[in-house]
């Protein structure tokens, strides 16, 4: 269903147009009338719902009729900020339909908690200038814009229980806010910076992208034989066949190497064309996978079609030489108005629960999209209930088709005692057959007797090419100590993003050249990273992590069978919470006689049912559902954090090959400015390592890092080419993802 959240573009800073222009948001074109010349019932319903956007478009700036605001707009005052112009519309909204008051009051500052809004309404009701502005606005707007009411609310905000109804109403308020803020910004940009608006308009249509994709897919598979390619063709054909199915929720359960990246995109594009969807959004858990997949999509579709949006994305072009495609991507990141978006799960999901306008602005462009959640098993259990509630509502009310893609499918479908996702349909007709035909590894399970580090190191070096995946940074450092003097590589979050990309490139080159390579890593290499080792060792951990690590072994099927050794490190640590609980469930599953078949796609479902059952009371650890139902937008935004807030990023002294001096140039610019702006933060992102707040305090006390300008910390301690950021105090056993 097309989005009901359409609003006119109406932010005009003209003294003669205090209510903005009448030009509508580009997405609001109504359908043609029915046969009798009257809109069909579904169209009439959408037109009534669009009345909320029309009303907001007029009333959010109604306070600009006040004489002091008009004087400010004409430049007759020298105050740095204009007088309050949102309170008049806020008071009117509180009378018309209270949720709209959040939108008017926060169209510059963001969505607030209900109590804060109530206090502001009570305070402003007694301000003479606001009361006078409200009276003026009512006189000017009388008869110009219909006033919607509760009877015009969309049917999808209804729910069988009061809490669900309030959550849906709050979600609708957030989506309305997104449309209002985006239209506001676009209209201002059109007036003040028309050259930026022109850059935005250049885009590629989905039919053109499908044609490019289909042509390249045929060329890719032409002449390729063998069992792996046969399976890839089968998965691809199944995705094309199911793309014609009705919109809703789908799962794509296929092993590593089955071609999920391309096949899921094939499904999404064909489904979008068949059902009139507007864009394809791919969300992945780790930036390393995003960069890898975004490169694949850019090669398929061209730079102009793909928006890569995440905190570590940075321009590949020198400052001052930015191309039109780079400028377009930077602008599209503001509101996700692009045909194909590749982003992080963090960026996507935290935006769904955000209250700041810069994060909320993109949300209305989720409506009518195909959303692929890749490596969906990484959704954090502590936020699972609000996450699934929001995803299900996107599908039910906003025309989203959701694809859950992974080799280790979590048990997210609703069932008795678990309010999960409704009506999940598997795309592949027989996933078990696909997994069986793509068996490429032999598992060696040895978790009864713990392994000391010398044994781990000796096993790692049994093969010329091997990788070990550990649970904590502390364990990775201990094994590096044990392997001292040998040629090893290391990957963890002690390395900044730019450094990790260089190490991964080195690993891939050595693997391709059949050169010796031994990699000691944490979980940063697991889900989705394109590596192919003959031997992989995996420390005992959550079952999905073990299976994902196995996907880096004999990935291309060049061997009869690769070796995956599961061991329990004698001195190893475990992150707390769901990670430790998952490891306990896995130990129980692996202890059965005979041991379970780790290539059976039903095993992860069984594992996740047990895990979610054990964590039932902790699946909404922050009580977000209640905060959401109470319209406490600020509290929800603070509570919904996929990555904990108690970290401090520090800029480390690393310069990637081919980009010397880039980091220092940004730091020098920040020092001259005396502060960092958003582009500066984005430019520094590839050079950041995050420290827990407690460790950061110790580093400051030891003068290992310095606050360059407020909010920007620079590391002056050791940054090693192998180990990354080094410090004398203990490392935490937190998961490094």
Secondary structure as UniProt FT lines:
FT   TURN            15..16
FT   TURN            18..19
FT   TURN            26..27
FT   TURN            35..36
FT   HELIX           41..59
FT   TURN            60..61
FT   HELIX           62..65
FT   HELIX           67..73
FT   TURN            74..75
FT   HELIX           87..96
FT   HELIX           99..105
FT   TURN            106..109
FT   HELIX           114..124
FT   TURN            125..126
FT   HELIX           128..141
FT   TURN            142..144
FT   HELIX           150..152
FT   HELIX           155..157
FT   HELIX           162..192
FT   HELIX           194..201
FT   HELIX           206..221
FT   TURN            222..223
FT   HELIX           227..242
FT   TURN            243..244
FT   STRAND          249..253
FT   TURN            256..257
FT   HELIX           260..275
FT   STRAND          279..284
FT   HELIX           287..301
FT   HELIX           303..305
FT   STRAND          306..309
FT   TURN            311..312
FT   TURN            319..320
FT   HELIX           324..335
FT   STRAND          340..344
FT   HELIX           345..352
FT   HELIX           357..360
FT   TURN            361..362
FT   HELIX           363..366
FT   TURN            367..368
FT   STRAND          369..374
FT   HELIX           376..378
FT   HELIX           381..383
FT   HELIX           384..398
FT   STRAND          401..406
FT   TURN            416..417
FT   STRAND          424..426
FT   HELIX           431..437
FT   STRAND          441..451
FT   HELIX           453..460
FT   TURN            461..462
FT   STRAND          465..469
FT   HELIX           473..482
FT   TURN            483..485
FT   STRAND          489..491
FT   TURN            493..494
FT   HELIX           497..512
FT   TURN            513..514
FT   STRAND          517..521
FT   HELIX           523..525
FT   TURN            527..528
FT   STRAND          535..539
FT   HELIX           543..550
FT   TURN            551..552
FT   TURN            555..556
FT   STRAND          562..569
FT   TURN            570..571
FT   HELIX           578..590
FT   TURN            598..599
FT   HELIX           601..614
FT   HELIX           616..618
FT   TURN            619..622
FT   HELIX           624..629
FT   TURN            630..631
FT   HELIX           633..639
FT   STRAND          647..651
FT   TURN            657..658
FT   TURN            660..661
FT   HELIX           662..673
FT   HELIX           678..684
FT   HELIX           685..687
FT   STRAND          688..692
FT   HELIX           693..701
FT   TURN            702..703
FT   STRAND          705..709
FT   TURN            710..711
FT   STRAND          712..715
FT   STRAND          719..720
FT   TURN            721..723
FT   STRAND          724..725
//
